[in-house]
Amino acid sequence: MPGGTIGIVGGGQLGKMMAISAKNMGFHVGVLDPVGDCPAAQLANWHIVADCDDVLALEELAKRSDLITYETSKISVDGLNAIIDSVNVPQGTDLLAITQDRLMEKSFLETNNIVIPPYETIISPTDIQEAIDSIGFPCVLKTTRDTDQQYILKDMSDLAPSMNLLREGTCVLEALIPVKKELSVLIAGNGFECSSFPVVETIYRDSVLFETIASADVEKEVAEEVKRIGVQIGEALNLRGVLAIEMVLTASGSIYTTKLTPRPHSIGNYSVDVCNISQFDAHIRGICGWPLGDIQLFSKAVTVNILGEALNTSLKLILEKTNWNFYYYGKKRTVNNRKMGHITIPTATPEAILNEIAATNL
């Protein structure tokens, strides 16, 4: 209940926006992050400056918190397990473990009859030829860990350079599905019920999310099926908090689920401006066991991420784009392809806004 303390593992921009929601609901907020002036710490009541996997620091966070959540999924399952008996961790660690291992994630989805791209497990180089015979070209070789390390194989000439990934350990060879649109949906749960946010289309550049279109321009039946799949996954996990689910839609109308992220995600930043409840509000309500209700979209919108190389361009636009909503995360170091902020533009015509963004050099 309001007045309690929520501890957040990780101090990035998602933690900052979680903290805003939590404080608006009357909670105190503590943050564990190694960066002294990280975005979330700028708003928190207190900050433990230590690595997110530091067990002693996690124990200190547990002592000072009534419940703990995380804003980054790249944290140690063992670290959270070390404190799970001494503090309420509503999300648990099972979902975190599943999403940190691609083979575990695929097994979970298959067990729950969720359609995923065909794949094969690659333990040694000798496994690849047999896997390619089964899957065919094009395909993509990925590590089992939740990283961006991957290699696209278009024909046999791509095999030799892809072998470097196998030095990292067991890999997954996955069919490269011909994509019409990349879709995502956020599911919020409180342990008793699951609610779905609108289905959105996502646009990536160099594996970094660039734009989100809410809601996706797809047939009603497609949107309903994406939401159905999302709720089914959330219910199978007894979900608490927000889960992001990424999917691809093919030209024939097939839907493949490709990735789960066990926390709020930048794909849902539009919700702050155009939904009756933001993904961050829903996350805090979910981990606290509050009712969620129906989630409504009041207006279509486009959200564009401000990457490091476009930071100065975005600052100039503040004086020009009076109907754009600008958000900056307060990161001290500007790096290319790093998210420094985002802009959400409510609109009845997303296509026109996409063209307007393209003309800005963002």
Secondary structure, 3 states (H helix, E strand, C coil): CCCCEEEEECCCHHHHHHHHHHHHCCCEEEEEECCCCCCHHHCCCEEEECCCCCHHHHHHHHHCCCEEEECCCCCCHHHHHCCCCCCECCCCCHHHHHHCEHHHHHHHHHHCCCCCCCEEEECCCHHHHHHHHHHCCCEEEEECECCCCEEEECCHHHHHHHHHHHCCCCEEEEECCCCCEEEEEEEEEECCCEEECCCEEEEEECCEEEEEEECCCCCHHHHHHHHHHHHHHHHHCCCEEEEEEEEEECCCCCEEEEEEECCCCHHHCCHHHHECCCHHHHHHHHHCCCCCCCCCECCCEEEEEEEHHHHHHHHHHCCCCCCCEEEECCCCCCCCCCEEEEEEEECCCHHHHHHHHHCCCC
